[in-house]
Amino acid sequence: MKFEIKDRDAAGRICRFTTKHGTVKTPNLMPVINPNKMVITPSEMKKLFGTEIVITNSYIIKKDDKLREKALAEGLHKLIDFDGSIMTDSGTFQSYVYGDVDVEPLEIVEFQKKIGSDIGTILDVFGTPEQTFKEAEEGIKETLKRAKQSAEIKEDMILSTPVQGSVHPELRLNCAKELSKIGGDFYPIGGVVPLMENQRYTDLINVILSSKKGLDPSKPVHLFGAGHPMIFPLAVALGCDFFDSSAYIKYAVDDRLIFTWGTEKLDDISELPCSCPICSSYSAEELKKMSKKERIVNIAKHNLYVSFAELKKIRNAISQGSLWELVEERAHSNPYLLEALNILKLDENKEWLEKFEPVSKNKAMFYTGNHTYHRPIIHRIHKRLEERFEKKSNIYIVLPEGKKPFSSHYAQEIKQIYQINNKVNVIVDSSLGPVPVELGEMYPFAQSVFPGFTDEETEKRISKSFRDFTKDGDVICWRGLSTLNEIEPFEDDFDFDLKTISAVSDIQFGSGSGTVLLDGKVKIVKSKKTSKIRNIYCNEQHVLSMRAHDGMFTLKANGAKLLHKKFKSPYMRVIVKNDAVDFIKEGKSVFAKFVEDCDPELRPLDECLIVDKKDNLLAVGRCILNRLEMLSFDYGMAVKTREKI
Amino acid sequence: MKFEIKDRDAAGRICRFTTKHGTVKTPNLMPVINPNKMVITPSEMKKLFGTEIVITNSYIIKKDDKLREKALAEGLHKLIDFDGSIMTDSGTFQSYVYGDVDVEPLEIVEFQKKIGSDIGTILDVFGTPEQTFKEAEEGIKETLKRAKQSAEIKEDMILSTPVQGSVHPELRLNCAKELSKIGGDFYPIGGVVPLMENQRYTDLINVILSSKKGLDPSKPVHLFGAGHPMIFPLAVALGCDFFDSSAYIKYAVDDRLIFTWGTEKLDDISELPCSCPICSSYSAEELKKMSKKERIVNIAKHNLYVSFAELKKIRNAISQGSLWELVEERAHSNPYLLEALNILKLDENKEWLEKFEPVSKNKAMFYTGNHTYHRPIIHRIHKRLEERFEKKSNIYIVLPEGKKPFSSHYAQEIKQIYQINNKVNVIVDSSLGPVPVELGEMYPFAQSVFPGFTDEETEKRISKSFRDFTKDGDVICWRGLSTLNEIEPFEDDFDFDLKTISAVSDIQFGSGSGTVLLDGKVKIVKSKKTSKIRNIYCNEQHVLSMRAHDGMFTLKANGAKLLHKKFKSPYMRVIVKNDAVDFIKEGKSVFAKFVEDCDPELRPLDECLIVDKKDNLLAVGRCILNRLEMLSFDYGMAVKTREKI
């Protein structure tokens, strides 16, 4: 099994997952195949929806003489006529529904191996939401025992070991931690179907979060039994990689159509609210008049078109950096999902999510409602402002929200103020909270779209952020030129570009880094076209380049040397193993398995110093993974090296 | 021309619109056809997207020798090879873009008539958003003059006379009122393209609302130049019936794809976030690699698939009664659209919208965010509660929000309280505001889905509604059985069913109606299956039936007689013209053109008394239209008669 991160947003990720039967792009959906009755065959799914992986039930196959014999003789892939990856379930869900199953835990693992399943699942103990703490604990104990025994006999089958623990976060966390120590490869989050059936999304989020917090981040996570696209964006944003759907066919049999906002009965639909090939070919009336058999096939296809399109949308949002926007937008179509998002307003959850949040994105941040202000990126910028921004005094001149970037919009005012006193803090009272004008071109301050008035809840939060930031000082609100009279003059050189470089550097690389990088004769080269800062030289050494799209710095080798000299390990470091040193010195990127350790403060897309174990600086690069990921992934890039030393 | 309302929700409507070339279902979209260059032909559009009506430009045809000759010789429909309805534009937009046009106002109307346009447009004066009040006023004066002159020569062509007035609401209102007096048939709202291009949605809503407030409600309204599906739901909810799209092809030429949440450049897309036949057949990579020509056709098709699917979705939402949910959901994907919705929180707008809002819907009301509480239906229920609900005393026993319907959930508590004192008001502190338990099964109190916690803004509004409702009295919060000790005993008969019937009746038919309908020996027949109230007899006369799906009454002939006797005209009346009396007496429904007048308080789906001019009661029925509509529509049903007297 190979599993590597190719792109990311929120705590979600686009990965390449490789089994014996090929490579799957995640997040992805496994349609459930009933080997007894394939309404749409896996190969047809591949053709129509680009299906790369399916799931079927080994217990059902084992119980049926004909299926069992064929599977044992010709293999699972022949049985369902699919040459892609196949996961098998073990009968756990049957034991939940019918109370018991007629198979031994290791027997079913052996059987899955024998029929050639790519991903085989242990017979775990299904934890229902009604379980007491004690009951859930007992179930986990048994699940862990079986997982351990199954791992010993898995051979080259990818072993799926589900996380259980009912709705008790501490049990989920512990179960996840324990499973991560056993030799499983693939982690479903189990026992969630009853939560989804009852729209208990707050519980669902808590279950996903507590499981994810305990799981080895380098392994695929599967939200077991989740096949409704309504929860895909949120589940992906929290780190789920796989879904499986029997919903597409179950609902079709019941004349129900799946949409991203829920499920609707065909009878309640006057016009098909969808653009998929089925809904573009037939009217609601025509569907209603079809034979039952034909209708089931068509609704099932519609259901899969919608589900796979949502996954394309999610992966596209990850590439664009707009996954949170999609999560929030979708939540606004279901009251319970929207309520559940409030869980993400808790600091403990923000802090976990923040570790995975990239520091920059391809697309501007969009306001969608009162949840936007609680996104991890806002949590981070407020934290970095507090910890890393060097205030020049305790005087704050406050400009009202204006056009972005603020530094250009208020160029005149900034000049006027700083010419009188360049030791005051000039900040904009923006919809993202207080923004020092020096940071006006940096992501997300410039790359964000908020309306003039957001909502009462957000406005209250913004005010609070503002008060927190200025609480130690005097606040002077800008009311035009007359405001200048209120500012105590202070004679000094004034160079806004230097202030900008220093401030952005501090936020990106830590407090004091600006001083280090600009300690000497500074030369600033600007773009001829846009007259924006492009390259910064200090004592004739190229130390920094500013990126046009996010107003953040690319750290050059010369800059890296200065920071390396100034700040002690592990600050900004990614420490590589001895084996990798020669490669890095040649300018090659750092693969996760060669990472010895790294600064826990580094975040995806942060600039970093690549060093050997003796802290010799080898190269400068950009993190692809955070520390948790670097230390656990076996495959894929951890740091994209930009420049060797 | 025929135009009649078939279904409705918010201030939106599904209508049948008939021209010489057939019938069109509205709301609908007219793709713009460039007669010089048809990338997708109208007949192909009909096949692929079910296109029923298109728009093309008569000025462009007239200016081109070949096109003009062919159009004059063979007619417009042959020219573009389309047998459906065709609207033509006049060159107004060209005069806005190029400063002037080379045609006289009446000349272009004559030309449109000659080539056989179904809907011809006058050469109005395009009002830009930058116009001063004075400039806009001048433009309107000229537009009105031309409209009047054009109306005189229109013959059997449907004449389209656009509303102008820049962004000045009073001018829009006046222009709309004046146009409604002239003989036009079809009202575009003009001059809005620059607003949409600059995402000035607040201005756009104000323009639509002020135009609609002045326009004859019986005529089709066309948001001229609006072709982006992002604003379709909102525009329809405010009463727009037609859109026209050149966006589908303009954007395609520029490699931009239209989505319901905005427009994206193909280059910025890694995976196509859509299920339409184009996006289900090709990957983003394949589209990027196509020849430019092939790509334009495919993106144009995608753009039209998405646009027409959104219209199907809108019409489906109207049938289901979930148009506001769709409007709000869509707004949460664009910060400016979301901000613009705040305009609908103003009382003056709520009051206008409330006149068109049906009193009951097929689907439960869904909470989507802080705009939900401002929907016209909530405005109405609070108003009807205040004006029509008869409080029994100034003592309020308050139950916390519980499962719906409250009357069943709290059956035990209600009984305990009323057995001690049935003159207190027992109310639930719900997410829709204060709900007297007697109304617990009535729409929307029972048919609504709100989470336990909504949002801070909504919670504040809920508290305020609650305080307003109870401000005159003593509030006792329910804290379990011990609360009973706080209630002053009052000996009286206790019959919760009677209370319920009386309260629902008062809310539906007005204060005091319950007393009138129950004045005698009452017999209540309940459903054997659900034990819910079904039929109510008073003195052995069947007066009311309760509908299971919305907990509201169907008024029976015997009940109607009682209300008719008690309340003076025009209370609850729809007064029909003499011509119609005999038909109504036979039990036929009331068509709009036979309505003489009606109670201004009647709303769509309200029960009503159908009377002749001398106030003889003829029948009882259910309103399809409100008063404004009844008095202006020439076609379609105004009241569905249920029972003759």
Interface residues (C-beta under 8 A of the other chain):
Chain A: L48 F49 W261 D268 I269 S270 E271 L272 P273 C274 S275 C276 P277 C279 S280 Y305 V306 F308 A309 K312 K313 R315 N316 A317 S319 Q320 E325 E328 E329 H332 S333 N334 P335 Y336 L338 E339 N342 N362 K363 F366 Y367 T368 G369 N370 V449 F450 P451 G452 F453 T454 D455 E456 E457 K460
Chain B: L48 F49 W261 D268 I269 S270 E271 L272 P273 C274 S275 C276 P277 C279 S280 Y305 V306 F308 A309 K312 K313 R315 N316 A317 S319 Q320 E325 E328 E329 H332 S333 N334 P335 Y336 L338 E339 N342 N362 K363 F366 Y367 T368 G369 N370 V449 F450 P451 G452 F453 T454 D455 E456 E457 K460
